[in-house]
Amino acid sequence: MKYCFSFIPATLVAMVLLAACGKEDEHVTPEDTYTDVPYLGGEGGVQPMTGIVFWNDSDYLETDAIQLEYAYVRYSDICSQKDSYIWDAVERILAGAASRKHQAIVRFYYTYPGKKSAVPDYIKALPDYKETVGKSEGLRTWFPDWRCGELQRFHKEFYRLFAERYDSDPRLAFLETGFGLWAEYHIYDGPFIAGQTFPSEAFQAEWLQAMDGWFRQTPWCISIDAAQYGPFEKKPALLAGGFGNFDDSFMCEEHDRYNAEDWLFFGKDRYLRAPLGGEFSYYTDYDQEHCLDAAGIYGRSFESEAARFHLTFIIGNDQPDYQPMSRIRSASTATGYRFQLVRFAVKEGDSAVLTIKNIGVAPIYQDAFPTVDGVRGEFNLRTLMPGDTATVTIATPTASAASVPGVICDRLVQGQHIDLVSH
């Protein structure tokens, strides 16, 4: 899809627009009134809200090779008594990431192998609440009781209040959420009982629909395993929801046989409206050791898979043990959006023209606008899909050969910036 007629003579563009719209577009001006200005933006760095992700307790956070940090949070760390929510644990995560010019990805969980559940204590004390204890990953593990009406009420209230507090917070890039082990939307090892150790499909559907209403600015994602454990087969209308997906065994040997099917279940074009991400596979040590090898792993490279699945982010906390930071940086640039300034031209003291192409593998999922000398254009780069090009005219009296093009996005933390690359 092309958003305008780059490199076609402006008089012809005007004629086309006149025929299509019945009037001449006021932004179309004779080509010879503009002077091309060389732009040497280079390749740029890792873009905000994209790339390899380290855990927020990593020893390697002080680097520009990443823009994102990840953290698990227990529900019980936020709430222990009814109607009492203390968000200090979340605040520490977000403030820590922002202090390093990064943003955070947060995932809340109830169930973790070898641990007691993270259900708030006041719910555990209710007479009608009975948890299930079983083995998972060879460890004694506690599973929530989803028969309990108060747990269901709390779960919905939790996300409503979280959204009220953090939906517009630039420190929060993405939210991951779900049920079961690690909130990865499965209990593949342990006592799976629908409606008891795992929420019923009816409750899942109710919660999924509510999430779209609560989260209007922060993109949120569920595991691709929801294709098997979620309510979508019986209620396919839920697939129209605004959620993205994550895959916590990305690059594993059997990825094409199993994972890819779940990706496709949610639609090959889901990336057009919501971010896709995940984590490098821990199935084997070999997966972690070689997933970022330049030569690839299991016959495919990370760059090719990032493009194939339109990845915006991928958790790779262990990668500094196996790869130099330069490789992690270059792999990060293969994810998400990437804006190339194809052409920059100015009309002295009047306006500037920018032709911008998204050469990345996904769109940006926040509003972003091209600028010239700090003056914001009207075109929203959020609508620029991979491979698409747009030409924007920005009126500014400072337009000259010394003018500076850029991109502005209100959803960044201090010290972050979006590059316009030249190649």
Secondary structure by P-SEA (a helix, b strand, c coil): cccccccccaaaaaaaaaaacccccccccccccbbbbbbccccccccccccbbbcccccccccccccbbbbcccccccccccccccaaaaaaaaaaaaaacbbbbbbbbcccccccccccccccccccbbbbbbbccccbbbbbccccaaaaaaaaaaaaaaaaccccccccccccccccccccccccccccccccccccaaaaaaaaaaaaaacccbbbbbccccccccccccccccccccccccccccccccccccaaaaaaaacccccccccbbbbccccccccccccccccccccccaaaaaaaacccbbbcccccccccaaaaaaaaaaccbbbbccbbbbccccbbbbbbbcccccccccbbbbbccccccccccccccccbbbbbbbbbcccccccccccccccccccbbbbbccc
